[in-house]
Amino acid sequence: MSGARESVHGMWSGRFAFILAATGAAVGLGNIWKFPYIMGENGGGAFVLVYLLCIVLIGIPVMMSEVLIGRRGRQSPGLSVKTLAQEASASPRWQVAGWSGLLASYLILSFYAVVAGWALAYVMKTARGDFQGQSADVIGAQFGAHLADPWALMAWSAVILLVTVLVVGKGVHKGLEKAVNFLMPSLFVLLGIMAIYSATNGAFGEALAFMFTPDFSKLTINGVLLALGHAFFTLSLASGAMIIYGAYLPSNVSIAKTSVLIALVDTAVAMLAGLAIYPLVFQYGLTPAEGPGLIFVTLPIAFGSMPFGTFFGTLFFVMLVFAAFTSAIAMIESTVAWLVERKGLNRMVATAATGGSLWLLGLLTVFSFSGASWATFELNIFGKPITSFFEVVDYLTSSVMLPLGGLVVAIFTGWVMTKKVTEEELQTSGLVYGIWRFAIRWFTPIAVSIVFLHLIGVLEPVLRLVGL
C-alpha cells in the first residue's frame, strides 16, 4: 500500500488541498493565453468538442496514472518510477518516465517564467493607462518594444522566479498549500468577474455561437491533432507535476474522483477564459484568430477603448499572473524534491539553486525575443523551421519530450505495474477500473503516438505510404 511509504517532504492536509494544488498546476498560461487563440485559429466550437473528448479519453486516464505513480512511490518522479519498477521486478530503466518529466518541466519553466513576466509587466502597463485611447499600431509597437528590451525581460522573469522560490522553499504546508489556498480561489473570482463584465459589455451572443456552435468545415486534421495535443499538455501531464503532487496525497483519497474533478475545473477555466475574452474581441471588431498576440496586443486594444478598461484590464493581467504562479510552483517542485532527497540539501537552498539556474537558462529565451544575433539562427528539426534558442526548447519539450513521456507513463502503468498494485492504489469500482485500464493500455498509447508522429512530421508520410 502507498501508506507503507512516507514522503520526506510532507503531505497535503486533505483532498481539497490536493485538488486546489493539482488544479493550480493544470491551470496556467495554457488555459488563459494559449487555449483561446488556438480555438480561434481552428474553428471555435468544433475544436472545443474534439478537445473535450480528448480530455475525457486521454487526459483523465493519464492523470490517474501519474497520481498513482506518485502516491505509490512517495518520491520525486524519477525515483518513484524506479521504486515501482523494482516492485514489479522490471528494469530500473523505466525511471526514464519520471526523469523525462522532471527535465521537461525544468526546461519549460525557464521560458515560462519569461512569458509570465510579460503578464506581470502588463499589470503595471495597464494600471498606468498605457493603452487608453491608443491605436492598434501603437499598442502593437509597445509589445514589440517590450520584447526588444532584454533588461526588462530579465527583471520581470527574476521577480516571477523569486516569488516562486520564496513560496516553494517553505515546504508543502507553509509554502505550496498556503499559496494555492489563496491563489486558486482568487483566480476563480477574478475570472468570474471578467466573464460577467465581458457578458454585459461585449458581444456575448456572438462569442457563445463561436465557441459552442460546431462548424466542422473549419476543422482540419491538423486542428483535431492540435486539440488532442493541447488536451494532453493543458493538464500538466508528463511534466512530473502530477507525480510529485501525487506523492503528497493521503492514502484514503480517491485518485479517480479527484482526477475527474481536476480535469473538469481545468476545462471550466479554459471555457471561462474564452467567455471572458471573445465577447470583447467581437465587440470591438477584432479577430479571434489573432494568434499569440491575442492576449498582449488584441485585448489591450479592447481595454483601451472600453468603459472602465483600465480597471478591468488590470484585473485580467493580475488573473494571468496568478495562473502563471500556480503552474510555476508545480513545475519547480520536482527538481527541488530530487535535490532534497538525493543531494541532502536544505529545502530553501535547493529551491534557491533551482530558481537561480532557471533564471540563467531563461536568458536564452530573453535574448531570443530581443533578437540578439547569437540567440537567433536557422535550423530544421523534423521538418519544422527553428529560428531561436527559445523555439528549440519550446519545440523539444512540447512536441517531443511531453508526448514521449506521456506514452512511457501509459505503458508503464498499463503493462509493467501489476494489476493488483494499480487496483490497490486506484481504490475504485470494477467498471471505472476496467475503463481506465483499457484506456491506458490501448487507447491512450495509440492516440499519443499519433500526436507525436504528427508533431514531428512523420504521420502524413506514413498515411500516404499506406494509402490513406
Summary of the structure (lengths in Angstrom):
residues: 468
radius of gyration: 21.5
end to end distance: 47.3
largest distance: 66.8
contacts: 1761
relative contact order: 0.19
helix: 79%
strand: 2%
